[in-house]
Amino acid sequence: MPPHQITKPRRHILGRAAIEISFIIFLFYANLLMGEFTRSNGRGKTLAFALHDIFTVNNLYIACFAALIGYFVFEFLRRKL
């Protein structure tokens, strides 16, 4: 077998994993952004202020951890069902 045929499925799996994890992180930040506007409806609350408030290092760690857990749970369920 040529070497490019062996690595193609691995790239496909890694690409799918990266897309799924990125989507979970996107949903996490979208949820934080919606919560930022519904929690405090103060006047003068701008999108820039809300983005500055939610994009922190701690939120990034939580998002990555939750995305990895979510990916592995969905991958387990995908193979089990």
Backbone bond lengths (Angstrom), bond angles and torsions (degrees), N, CA, C in turn:
res aa  C-N    CA-C-N  psi(-1)  N-CA   C-N-CA  omega(-1)  CA-C   N-CA-C  phi
1 M - - - 1.440 - - 1.525 110.53 -
2 P 1.297 117.72 136.76 1.466 119.71 175.06 1.528 110.53 -67.91
3 P 1.341 117.59 148.74 1.464 119.92 -175.67 1.526 114.45 -63.75
4 H 1.351 118.25 -27.22 1.461 118.75 -177.48 1.532 111.94 -69.90
5 Q 1.323 118.62 -22.58 1.464 120.72 178.06 1.517 111.49 -76.19
6 I 1.308 117.96 -26.47 1.459 120.88 -179.77 1.526 110.18 -75.26
7 T 1.317 118.10 -39.97 1.454 120.49 -175.21 1.521 113.50 -82.54
8 K 1.321 118.94 -15.97 1.455 120.13 -178.06 1.530 112.50 -62.39
9 P 1.345 120.69 -48.13 1.468 118.73 177.95 1.530 112.49 -61.75
10 R 1.327 117.98 -36.08 1.461 120.34 179.59 1.527 109.93 -64.99
11 R 1.337 117.40 -42.15 1.470 120.10 177.16 1.522 110.58 -64.11
12 H 1.330 116.37 -36.50 1.456 120.38 178.83 1.530 110.42 -64.73
13 I 1.310 116.95 -44.10 1.469 121.22 179.73 1.526 110.54 -65.87
14 L 1.322 117.40 -44.31 1.464 120.41 179.38 1.525 111.53 -66.72
15 G 1.309 117.10 -37.17 1.461 120.42 177.38 1.518 111.83 -65.38
16 R 1.327 116.13 -43.54 1.463 119.87 177.91 1.514 111.13 -64.18
17 A 1.331 117.27 -40.56 1.457 120.82 178.37 1.524 111.03 -63.50
18 A 1.322 116.84 -42.55 1.467 120.02 179.85 1.527 111.04 -63.99
19 I 1.321 117.17 -39.97 1.463 120.54 178.83 1.522 110.83 -66.45
20 E 1.322 117.75 -44.21 1.464 120.44 -179.30 1.521 111.48 -66.01
21 I 1.323 117.35 -42.47 1.468 120.56 179.30 1.521 110.07 -65.79
22 S 1.318 117.59 -40.80 1.469 120.93 177.81 1.521 111.33 -63.01
23 F 1.316 117.10 -38.45 1.457 120.26 179.22 1.524 111.12 -66.85
24 I 1.319 117.63 -39.61 1.462 120.70 177.88 1.526 110.04 -64.81
25 I 1.331 117.51 -40.59 1.468 120.96 177.04 1.528 109.95 -63.83
26 F 1.337 117.56 -41.09 1.462 120.98 176.99 1.526 110.75 -59.93
27 L 1.325 117.85 -45.08 1.455 120.80 179.43 1.529 111.36 -63.73
28 F 1.324 117.27 -37.00 1.459 121.38 177.66 1.528 110.64 -60.92
29 Y 1.335 116.27 -49.37 1.460 119.66 -178.74 1.534 111.67 -69.89
30 A 1.320 118.27 -33.45 1.464 119.98 176.08 1.525 110.21 -64.51
31 N 1.323 116.54 -39.38 1.459 121.02 177.74 1.528 110.48 -65.64
32 L 1.323 117.82 -41.99 1.461 120.77 176.62 1.521 111.40 -62.22
33 L 1.318 117.24 -41.08 1.457 120.90 -179.12 1.525 111.13 -66.03
34 M 1.321 116.70 -41.90 1.467 119.07 177.31 1.519 110.75 -64.32
35 G 1.325 116.98 -41.14 1.460 120.61 178.31 1.511 112.48 -65.34
36 E 1.306 117.04 -32.32 1.464 120.93 179.68 1.523 110.61 -65.03
37 F 1.310 118.12 -35.24 1.462 120.79 -178.93 1.521 112.42 -86.13
38 T 1.325 118.70 -28.52 1.461 119.48 179.64 1.521 111.75 -83.89
39 R 1.325 117.04 -27.81 1.460 120.60 -178.73 1.523 111.16 -71.32
40 S 1.296 116.96 -43.33 1.458 120.06 -178.29 1.524 109.12 -129.32
41 N 1.291 115.77 104.77 1.462 121.08 -178.41 1.518 111.14 -92.61
42 G 1.317 117.82 37.02 1.456 120.51 -178.67 1.513 112.13 -69.15
43 R 1.304 114.64 147.53 1.460 119.23 176.18 1.519 109.14 -69.04
44 G 1.301 115.50 146.87 1.457 119.82 -179.67 1.516 113.42 86.77
45 K 1.321 116.48 0.60 1.467 120.21 177.87 1.522 107.97 -76.69
46 T 1.292 116.95 111.71 1.455 121.04 -176.88 1.521 110.69 -102.54
47 L 1.309 115.05 166.27 1.457 120.47 177.61 1.528 110.28 -64.29
48 A 1.322 117.02 -38.83 1.467 120.52 179.39 1.525 110.96 -62.40
49 F 1.328 116.89 -40.97 1.467 120.19 178.55 1.526 110.80 -64.72
50 A 1.336 116.19 -42.78 1.465 120.35 -179.78 1.525 111.00 -65.21
51 L 1.333 117.32 -42.32 1.464 120.40 178.83 1.520 111.03 -64.02
52 H 1.318 116.34 -40.02 1.466 120.21 177.86 1.530 110.56 -64.30
53 D 1.307 116.10 -33.41 1.463 121.14 -177.92 1.529 112.46 -74.62
54 I 1.341 118.26 -32.82 1.466 119.24 -175.27 1.524 113.94 -95.41
55 F 1.321 118.60 -23.24 1.465 119.83 -179.31 1.524 109.87 -88.10
56 T 1.328 114.40 83.45 1.460 121.15 177.85 1.527 108.55 -120.55
57 V 1.299 115.69 166.03 1.467 120.41 179.78 1.524 110.54 -65.28
58 N 1.322 117.16 -40.47 1.465 119.82 179.34 1.522 111.70 -62.85
59 N 1.325 117.06 -41.71 1.463 119.75 177.51 1.520 111.37 -65.37
60 L 1.316 117.28 -34.88 1.464 120.13 177.39 1.524 110.92 -65.65
61 Y 1.336 117.45 -42.10 1.465 120.23 176.89 1.521 111.05 -61.84
62 I 1.321 116.46 -44.45 1.463 120.55 179.83 1.522 110.14 -63.65
63 A 1.324 117.21 -43.02 1.465 121.04 -179.38 1.523 111.11 -62.89
64 C 1.315 117.46 -44.57 1.473 120.56 -179.71 1.520 111.17 -66.01
65 F 1.326 117.12 -42.29 1.464 121.26 179.11 1.525 110.52 -63.74
66 A 1.326 116.35 -45.93 1.465 120.23 179.49 1.526 110.92 -65.59
67 A 1.331 117.37 -37.08 1.463 120.62 179.90 1.526 111.04 -66.43
68 L 1.314 117.24 -40.55 1.468 119.70 178.36 1.526 111.14 -65.74
69 I 1.318 116.66 -43.03 1.465 119.78 177.33 1.522 110.01 -62.35
70 G 1.328 116.44 -46.25 1.461 120.34 179.08 1.512 112.57 -60.52
71 Y 1.327 116.46 -41.49 1.462 119.80 179.68 1.532 110.51 -62.78
72 F 1.325 117.09 -46.81 1.460 119.45 -177.91 1.524 112.14 -67.55
73 V 1.332 117.64 -35.32 1.465 120.29 177.27 1.528 110.02 -65.97
74 F 1.336 117.16 -47.03 1.463 119.16 179.77 1.522 111.83 -66.60
75 E 1.308 117.39 -35.59 1.465 120.08 177.58 1.532 110.31 -66.57
76 F 1.331 116.74 -39.60 1.468 120.67 176.24 1.520 110.62 -62.74
77 L 1.334 116.18 -46.34 1.468 119.43 -179.67 1.528 111.61 -66.88
78 R 1.317 117.20 -34.85 1.455 120.90 178.80 1.532 110.52 -63.53
79 R 1.312 116.99 -40.82 1.467 120.56 -179.39 1.516 112.21 -77.88
80 K 1.351 116.21 -31.47 1.458 120.34 -177.88 1.514 111.85 -74.71
81 L 1.326 116.11 -38.79 1.467 119.39 -177.03 1.471 108.14 -91.37
